């Protein structure tokens, strides 16, 4: 098994890979591009692309909607995306300031879309973590952040991994999955011995938290419970942004990267590596569209 280039796209800020609705989805944040690749003949098909910049601005993250389509976390808040029409429909906006955008996000075990927001100028302490609840309520979970990134929950749903990248650590927090409340930080996974900062992440069924390192040119696998380093995967460019377990068995680690201010030949490409472990498809937001109309 070896890491290889999956799609040579040269994305400005590739991010947010998710396996859902029987396909791989990811974005280019800055250019407002959304991509989709299906699994066919033991591999990923060439990606389909939607340019959504004019509709919603930058796209930070995505999640499947239980009734169909996607929920996008964008510069204009959460939007429902219909892949048939290519149109976006507003759901809610946690921070209607054009200088604030959504960044990374993931759905918790109860179907809430937890999403970070941050200012375009990355001013320290101005980022927040929000919840789009299934009933449409918007709640602030954390504040005082700078660049909110990776999120993952353990199998029991009572602990949440969260990365605020400039902190250069992975925080493990108590999580009340019934009420959707973040509790105190229980422990930290230190990353002092690796270059760059932690960015996006995903969790496999064996309890390994896979973490992408921006500026570190790698993805590292840590034991969620102990923080012990289990695996180190070197990547062919330095600005590694996120990762997800994809494919029908969720046993292929897909890795995104960024070409932003970077002249490395492989910068901005997507990479893939088969693993001897499996993950889960991306959890779906459990809400409905405005008016309760399913898609």
N, C-alpha and C positions, 0 to 999 in steps of 0.2 A: 504494500500500500504506500502510495506517495501522493504528495500534494501536487496538483496540476492546475493550469489555468483553465477555467470553465468558460468564461466569456471575456474576450479582450475588448473591453468597452472604453477604457480610459475615462471613467466617470469622475466628475469634479469632486463629488462627495457621496460615493456609494454608501448605502446604509440600509438598515432595517430588513434583512432577509427573513422571510417567514415561509414555512410550508403549510399551506391551507387550501381548502377547496381543490385538493388533488393537484396542486401546482406550487411552484416556487415564485414568490413575489419579492421585490426589493425596489429601492428608490435611489434616485440621485437627488439629494436634499436641495441643493442650491439651484439646480436647473428645473426643479419641479417635475421630474420624470418618474413614471411608474413602469415597472417591467414585470412580465409574467412569462414563465417557462413551464411547460408540461413535461411529465416523465413519459418517455416513449422509447421502446426498443432498448431498454436497460440504460437509458441516458436522458439528459435534459435537452429539450428542443430549443432551437434558436428563439430568443425572447421576442415577445410582442411588446410594443412600447406605446405609452400614452403621454402626451405633453400636457400637463395640467397647470403649468405655471400661471397662465392667464386666468384660470378659474380660481385657484386657491393659494397661489404663491408657493413658497417652499413646502416640501413634504418631509416631516421628520420620522414618522413611523406609520405602521399599518397594522390592522387586525381584521380577521374575518368577522362578518356579521352572521349570527346564527341563522338568520332567515335568508341569507344570500348577499353577495357583494362584499365590499370591504368598508371598514371605517378607517379613514385617513386622519392622522394628526398633522395639521398643516399650519401655515402662517395665519390662516383665517379660522383656526379652531378645528374641531372635529367635523368631518364631512363624510357623508355616505357616498361611496363610489359605485356606480353601476357599470360593470365592464362591457355590457352590451351596448349601451348608448354612449359610454365615455363621459357621462355627466356626473357632476358632484352636487349633492344636496346638503346644505348646512344642518348640523345637529345641535351644536352648542359651541360657545367660545369662552374658554376660561379666562382669557386675558385679551380683550379686543383693542390692543395697542399694536399698530403696524410695525413697531420696532421690537416686538416680542414674537417669537415663533415657537411652535412645538418642536421638541427634539425627540429623543427616544421614548418608547412606551411599550407596554405589554399588558395583556389581560390577566387578571388574577383568577384564582380557582373558582370564584363566585361570579365571574362574568363581568367584572368592572374593568374598564379600559383605563389603566394607570399611565399617566403621561407627564413628562417633564416639559417645562417651558423655560426659555432663556432669552435674554436680550441679544439682538444682533451683534452688538459690540462686546458681548461676553463680559459685561461689567460684573465684578465679583459680588456675590451675595444677592443678586437680583433674580435668580432662578427659583422656580417652585415645582412641586410635584402635586398633580391633580388627579381626581378620580371622576370619570364619566360613569355614573352608576346606571344599571339597567333600566331604572325608572326615569332616566334623563336628568337626574340631579347632578350638579357639578359641585365638588367639594375639594378644598385645599387640604392636602395631607402633610406637606412639608414646605418650608420657606427657607430663605437664606442660602440657597444653593447657587452654584455658578454655571456648571455644565452638566445637568442631570442626564445620565446615560443608562447603562444596562440595568435591567430588572429581571428577577427570577424568583420563584417560590419553591420551597421544598415540597415533597410529596404530600406531607400532612397539611400544607397550607398555613402553618403557624409561624413560619420564618420567611423573611423576604431579603434577598440579596439586592443591594442598590449601590450604584456607582455614581458619585459626583466626581468626574474625572480629575479636576485639579487637586483633589485631596490625596491622590495617589494611593488609594486603598479601596478595598471592597468591604462595605459595611453589611453585616448581617443583623437584621432588625426583627424584633418580635412583631407578629402581624396577627391581628384579629380578623380572620377571614369572614366571620359572620357579620361584622359591622364595617369592615373595610377601613380599619384604623391602624396606622403604623405606630408601634410602641417604641420602647427604648432600644438603643443599639446593644446587641448582646455580645458581639465580638467583631474583630476586623481581620480580614485576610491581608497581610502586609505584602507589598510588591516592591520593596526597596531594592531588591537585587535584579531588577529588570529595567531596561531603558523605556522611556516613554511613559504614557499614562493609560490606565485601564479605560476601556470604552464600552462597546456592547458586549453582551454575554448571552449564554443559553445553558440550560441544565439538561443532562441526560438521565436516563432511568437508573443508572448506577450511582448517582449522586455526585458526578463530576460537573463542576461549574466551568464551562469553557469561556475564556475571557480574551477579547481582542485588545491589542495594545497599540494605540496610536503613537507613532514615533518609535515603537519598539520592534516593529517588523516581525511580530509573532502572535500566535494564539497559545494560551496556557490553560491547562486543565487543573483545577484545584478541587480537593475534596471539600464539598459544601459544609460538612460538619466540623472538620478539623482544620481546614485551611492548608493542608499538606499539598505540595505540588506533586501532581501525578504525571503530567505530560507537558512537553514543550514542543510546539510545532513552529519551525522557522518558515517565514513567508518571503516571497521574492520582491517585496517592496516594504517600505517602512511605515506608511500611514494605514494601518489595519484598523478597520472601524467597527465591525460587527461580525457575528457568526450565528448560524442556525443549523440544526439537524434536519435534513430534508430527504426527499425520496419516499417511495411507498412504505419503506420500513423505518424511515427517519434515521438512517444509518450513514448518511453522507454529510460531512461537515462542510457547509458552504460559507465562504468567507468573503466579505466585501472590503474594499479599500478606496482610497481617495488620491486623485491627482492634483488636488489643490496646492498650488505653490510648490509643486514637486515635479522634477524632470526625470524621475526613474522610469525605465522602459515599461515596467509592469504596473506602475501606479494607476489606480482607478479600475483595475480589472477585478473580476470575480474568480475565486479559486475554489477547488473542491478536493476533499480527501475522504475516501471510505474509512469508516471506523469499525472497531470490534465492539460497538456499543450502539444503543438505540435511544432516541429521544421521543418526543411527543409532537403531534401536529400543533400548530399555534392555537391557543385557546381562543374561543369566539366571544365577542361582546354579546351579552345576553339581552340587550335592549331591542326596541323596535324603531322603525322610522317614524318621523312625525305623522300623527294620525293613526299610527299602529298598522300601517299598510306593509305587509311583508313583501320582500322581493325574492 
